[in-house]
Amino acid sequence: MAVLCGLFLALWRWRARRSYEWAIGRWWGSWWRRRYVYGPSWRTLALRHRLYVTDRRDDPGAGHALTLTWADTPRALRQEGQSVEVVRLKRVRFTGSTDHLMIALPAGVSPDTVAAACDSLAHAWRALAVRVRPAGPGWVWLDITRADTLARPLVLGRVPQLTDPVAVLAGLGGLSVGVLEDGASWRLRLRGAHVLIAGTTGSGKSSLLWAIVAGLSTAIHAGLVRVTWLDPKGGMEATPARPLAHVVDRIDDMADALESLVVELDQRAASLAGTTRQHVPSLSSPHRLVVVDELATLTALADSKTTRRVEAALGALLSRGRAVGFTVITTTVDPSKEVVRWRGLHAVRVAFRLDEPIQVDMVLGDGALHRGAVCDRIPLATPGVCFVRLDGIPDPQRARAVYVPDDTIEELGRAYPALADAGLPVFAGPSTDGGIGGGEGLSGKPGEDGQQGRVGELDPEPDATPGWASTTSRPGVDAGSAAHS
């Protein structure tokens, strides 16, 4: 019977691995790790990392000064008149590359105390990282990462397919732009939220920007989304986006562009007053996406007059733009308050590789570093890897943005150019495909993200569906376009 059961399980795992892992693999892995990996060593590690509280029966106040040595045990302490209560391991959940441990906190131990021991616990378990997540009053989760699921890049290999307007608008509520550490699709909310993207040069900020533009390309072509891209670097990054967006590459014109958007915002707010409390994109009133690529150039390095105008216009767009269909995406190398004055008005924050640990809390909020968002330790060899704090979720999540190659960007400009509109500025240069902009578009540079080569191929068929190509296949990762949101 044992041999037959073993053969049946082996056949099941070979023929239907996904259902086997869901029904048997995770349960067996959780039991095994609880019994033979974490259970036997838990109390010893808790004592060595001071995850306990003590009391002296005759003088409770004096017990807090007690220092345990490695040789001390709870039995020996009780014989000496001491009582010790160690954090308890209650549950182990195995999910493949990550183990999740639920622990109960005795009175006197806080989640910050556990977070301070995460680095040492990671070395003790020979794990890549250990992070803390609150699980309710008196409970926390320890997420133990044993394998890096984000080590291989994701590449957009095919151009999205134009779909109906309802599906296009759905992308604004949750645009797929990458993958989370647990294998789920990373969905970025653009409707009713502003996005702050911070990271050093070459960390992958432009990967996220191009993933957003690629995901919205069908909506841009349908006239339901209009993009204004401010590129203070002289248009080096945004040049390939000219068929899809209004690109402003002169610093002297950027303050004028932002102020004109504020005028449009006021006009739209006046027209919606008394009619509705939420803007619905349409051909006559599209959703406005404003991209400010490298904010420091405008708020810290420009002249004082330009800086005042830019900060006033951005303040109006960030504070009053959500309800009337305006989304502002700002990128910066320096997330300090001197550069990002309106940091608190960004509901969605993304932190790529940063120079200093203190910058993590600047971007993701207080306590993000203690919760495991070690942005200063992201390797140089993994551009596009970041930590994201979603609106309403205090715990940062590790993710990787999809990379859009230059020829895919060029193909997007040819396939889905923005429709000509009398109310929009028309750029210099004739358009050969019925849209506004510079015709077929120019090839962008991959150097900032440090991504070399491409994985996957463009599908030349007219009915091609969007897809991500990766050297590592993951079930459940979709194409990252509005058509499949």
ChimeraX attribute file (.defattr): number of C-alpha atoms within 10 A of each C-alpha:
attribute: neighborCount
match mode: 1-to-1
recipient: residues
	/A:1	6
	/A:2	7
	/A:3	8
	/A:4	9
	/A:5	10
	/A:6	11
	/A:7	12
	/A:8	12
	/A:9	14
	/A:10	13
	/A:11	13
	/A:12	15
	/A:13	16
	/A:14	11
	/A:15	11
	/A:16	10
	/A:17	14
	/A:18	14
	/A:19	12
	/A:20	17
	/A:21	17
	/A:22	11
	/A:23	11
	/A:24	13
	/A:25	18
	/A:26	16
	/A:27	15
	/A:28	14
	/A:29	18
	/A:30	20
	/A:31	16
	/A:32	15
	/A:33	16
	/A:34	20
	/A:35	12
	/A:36	10
	/A:37	13
	/A:38	16
	/A:39	16
	/A:40	12
	/A:41	12
	/A:42	16
	/A:43	19
	/A:44	16
	/A:45	17
	/A:46	18
	/A:47	22
	/A:48	17
	/A:49	16
	/A:50	18
	/A:51	21
	/A:52	21
	/A:53	19
	/A:54	22
	/A:55	18
	/A:56	18
	/A:57	13
	/A:58	10
	/A:59	9
	/A:60	12
	/A:61	11
	/A:62	12
	/A:63	17
	/A:64	12
	/A:65	9
	/A:66	12
	/A:67	10
	/A:68	16
	/A:69	10
	/A:70	10
	/A:71	9
	/A:72	12
	/A:73	14
	/A:74	17
	/A:75	11
	/A:76	12
	/A:77	15
	/A:78	13
	/A:79	9
	/A:80	10
	/A:81	11
	/A:82	19
	/A:83	18
	/A:84	17
	/A:85	16
	/A:86	20
	/A:87	21
	/A:88	17
	/A:89	17
	/A:90	12
	/A:91	15
	/A:92	23
	/A:93	19
	/A:94	20
	/A:95	16
	/A:96	15
	/A:97	14
	/A:98	22
	/A:99	20
	/A:100	21
	/A:101	20
	/A:102	20
	/A:103	19
	/A:104	19
	/A:105	22
	/A:106	16
	/A:107	11
	/A:108	12
	/A:109	17
	/A:110	15
	/A:111	18
	/A:112	13
	/A:113	15
	/A:114	23
	/A:115	20
	/A:116	16
	/A:117	19
	/A:118	23
	/A:119	15
	/A:120	15
	/A:121	21
	/A:122	17
	/A:123	12
	/A:124	11
	/A:125	16
	/A:126	12
	/A:127	16
	/A:128	14
	/A:129	21
	/A:130	24
	/A:131	26
	/A:132	24
	/A:133	19
	/A:134	15
	/A:135	13
	/A:136	9
	/A:137	10
	/A:138	14
	/A:139	18
	/A:140	20
	/A:141	20
	/A:142	21
	/A:143	19
	/A:144	23
	/A:145	21
	/A:146	17
	/A:147	14
	/A:148	13
	/A:149	19
	/A:150	21
	/A:151	14
	/A:152	14
	/A:153	23
	/A:154	26
	/A:155	27
	/A:156	29
	/A:157	24
	/A:158	23
	/A:159	31
	/A:160	26
	/A:161	18
	/A:162	22
	/A:163	14
	/A:164	11
	/A:165	17
	/A:166	11
	/A:167	17
	/A:168	25
	/A:169	24
	/A:170	16
	/A:171	25
	/A:172	26
	/A:173	16
	/A:174	19
	/A:175	27
	/A:176	27
	/A:177	30
	/A:178	31
	/A:179	25
	/A:180	22
	/A:181	20
	/A:182	18
	/A:183	17
	/A:184	15
	/A:185	23
	/A:186	24
	/A:187	19
	/A:188	21
	/A:189	20
	/A:190	24
	/A:191	24
	/A:192	17
	/A:193	23
	/A:194	25
	/A:195	23
	/A:196	25
	/A:197	26
	/A:198	29
	/A:199	26
	/A:200	17
	/A:201	18
	/A:202	21
	/A:203	26
	/A:204	29
	/A:205	29
	/A:206	23
	/A:207	26
	/A:208	20
	/A:209	23
	/A:210	22
	/A:211	24
	/A:212	25
	/A:213	22
	/A:214	28
	/A:215	27
	/A:216	28
	/A:217	30
	/A:218	30
	/A:219	31
	/A:220	23
	/A:221	22
	/A:222	22
	/A:223	22
	/A:224	23
	/A:225	27
	/A:226	26
	/A:227	22
	/A:228	21
	/A:229	26
	/A:230	29
	/A:231	23
	/A:232	22
	/A:233	14
	/A:234	13
	/A:235	18
	/A:236	12
	/A:237	21
	/A:238	27
	/A:239	22
	/A:240	26
	/A:241	28
	/A:242	25
	/A:243	29
	/A:244	33
	/A:245	28
	/A:246	23
	/A:247	23
	/A:248	22
	/A:249	19
	/A:250	14
	/A:251	17
	/A:252	13
	/A:253	12
	/A:254	22
	/A:255	23
	/A:256	15
	/A:257	17
	/A:258	23
	/A:259	18
	/A:260	13
	/A:261	21
	/A:262	21
	/A:263	13
	/A:264	12
	/A:265	20
	/A:266	17
	/A:267	12
	/A:268	16
	/A:269	19
	/A:270	12
	/A:271	12
	/A:272	15
	/A:273	10
	/A:274	8
	/A:275	9
	/A:276	12
	/A:277	11
	/A:278	12
	/A:279	20
	/A:280	15
	/A:281	18
	/A:282	14
	/A:283	12
	/A:284	10
	/A:285	16
	/A:286	20
	/A:287	26
	/A:288	21
	/A:289	21
	/A:290	23
	/A:291	22
	/A:292	24
	/A:293	24
	/A:294	21
	/A:295	24
	/A:296	22
	/A:297	18
	/A:298	24
	/A:299	20
	/A:300	14
	/A:301	12
	/A:302	15
	/A:303	11
	/A:304	12
	/A:305	9
	/A:306	19
	/A:307	18
	/A:308	15
	/A:309	18
	/A:310	22
	/A:311	19
	/A:312	15
	/A:313	20
	/A:314	24
	/A:315	16
	/A:316	18
	/A:317	24
	/A:318	21
	/A:319	13
	/A:320	16
	/A:321	24
	/A:322	18
	/A:323	18
	/A:324	28
	/A:325	24
	/A:326	26
	/A:327	26
	/A:328	21
	/A:329	22
	/A:330	24
	/A:331	23
	/A:332	22
	/A:333	20
	/A:334	21
	/A:335	24
	/A:336	15
	/A:337	11
	/A:338	11
	/A:339	20
	/A:340	21
	/A:341	14
	/A:342	15
	/A:343	20
	/A:344	15
	/A:345	15
	/A:346	20
	/A:347	17
	/A:348	23
	/A:349	23
	/A:350	24
	/A:351	32
	/A:352	30
	/A:353	28
	/A:354	24
	/A:355	16
	/A:356	11
	/A:357	14
	/A:358	15
	/A:359	20
	/A:360	28
	/A:361	17
	/A:362	21
	/A:363	29
	/A:364	25
	/A:365	17
	/A:366	13
	/A:367	17
	/A:368	21
	/A:369	21
	/A:370	20
	/A:371	23
	/A:372	23
	/A:373	25
	/A:374	22
	/A:375	25
	/A:376	19
	/A:377	12
	/A:378	19
	/A:379	12
	/A:380	13
	/A:381	13
	/A:382	20
	/A:383	25
	/A:384	30
	/A:385	30
	/A:386	29
	/A:387	28
	/A:388	27
	/A:389	21
	/A:390	19
	/A:391	14
	/A:392	8
	/A:393	10
	/A:394	17
	/A:395	21
	/A:396	24
	/A:397	19
	/A:398	23
	/A:399	25
	/A:400	29
	/A:401	29
	/A:402	29
	/A:403	30
	/A:404	27
	/A:405	24
	/A:406	17
	/A:407	18
	/A:408	20
	/A:409	24
	/A:410	18
	/A:411	20
	/A:412	25
	/A:413	28
	/A:414	20
	/A:415	22
	/A:416	25
	/A:417	30
	/A:418	28
	/A:419	19
	/A:420	16
	/A:421	13
	/A:422	6
	/A:423	7
	/A:424	11
	/A:425	12
	/A:426	16
	/A:427	16
	/A:428	9
	/A:429	10
	/A:430	13
	/A:431	19
	/A:432	12
	/A:433	17
	/A:434	14
	/A:435	23
	/A:436	25
	/A:437	30
	/A:438	23
	/A:439	18
	/A:440	20
	/A:441	22
	/A:442	19
	/A:443	17
	/A:444	17
	/A:445	15
	/A:446	19
	/A:447	11
	/A:448	16
	/A:449	19
	/A:450	17
	/A:451	20
	/A:452	9
	/A:453	9
	/A:454	18
	/A:455	17
	/A:456	16
	/A:457	16
	/A:458	16
	/A:459	14
	/A:460	10
	/A:461	9
	/A:462	9
	/A:463	11
	/A:464	14
	/A:465	17
	/A:466	24
	/A:467	22
	/A:468	23
	/A:469	20
	/A:470	17
	/A:471	11
	/A:472	11
	/A:473	12
	/A:474	13
	/A:475	9
	/A:476	10
	/A:477	18
	/A:478	19
	/A:479	26
	/A:480	30
	/A:481	31
	/A:482	31
	/A:483	27
	/A:484	19
	/A:485	20
